[in-house]
Amino acid sequence: MPPVDLTGQIRLLDRRPIFTGSYSQVYRGKFRNEDVAIKVIKAVSNTSLTTMRRKVNREREVWAALSHPNILPFYGFAEDAVFEPYGALISPWCQYGDASYFFNQYGSVLTVPQKIALWKGAIAGVSYLHSHKPLLVHGDIKPSNILIDQYGRAILCDFGLVRIFLDEGSSGMTTTTAHTGTERYLAPELVTGEEMEYPTTASDVYALGCIGLEFVFDRKVYAHRKHNLRGCLIDDIASGMAPAEEPSNITTETTDSWEIIQACWNPDPNSRPLAWQMFETLSSPLPEVPDQ
């Protein structure tokens, strides 16, 4: 399905962004009577207008082709003057924000099965991408790219770095730019080679292991590094340092989760589980959304 043109139908509620990232800002708006998120792409230095427009068009075409309960729906694009020069991408508003915010606010009251269910939702979204025709690799899985909707579901978002495989075994990409995923969640093979490596289904799975550690055990990988100051975080990853030691809060409820997380971090990408295998192994109920 081609992207829907919503130009002239989106009302900006507040000119102050709700979220600001390296490449975009997100605002709250209205489409008809529904609250929506308005993703406005920012100008990037040393990148031509033509290149940026191509990137934005690519993201909206990829996004428009997706349909799954754990994938953020794409309503369409808007090219009103207020959203110049690259226009805006419109999606439902997720009232509970991203996973980082949600766990900071409600993590202490979530049960273990609820935490595992949220992780499983993220895995389901990635599994859908990996089984899509053509196969899609997300390339930037992290808590801020996982939203929590009003039903307590984990919803995968941000498809700006998605890599498309046109056929099985193909390295055919739709972009020639270097991978710029978030350092903390990069698989070792993405940072150890002399030549720039690109994300794969296996590197997505590695990042899902990092998400599992945060969701289920409330710990970050490479927690001793707050930032990638002077490249220290990347050096840790490249050196083969384990992303985390065994958590002290493992219980009978979380033993399987820890084993899956460790499997996701296997140094050999070919030995990591597939996303659908992770999904099948985990079993927990859909979490109830905590009262605000």
NORZI-V722621 format. One record per helix or strand of 3 or more residues. SS is the DSSP state (H for helix, E for strand). FROM is the first residue (numbers start at 1). LEN is the number of residues. If there is no record, write none. Layout:
[[SS FROM LEN] [SS FROM LEN]]
This chain:
[[E 10 3] [E 24 8] [E 34 8] [H 49 16] [E 76 3] [H 81 3] [E 88 5] [H 99 11] [H 112 20] [E 135 3] [H 143 3] [E 146 3] [E 154 3] [E 163 3] [H 183 3] [H 188 3] [H 201 17] [H 229 10] [H 255 10] [H 269 3] [H 275 7]]
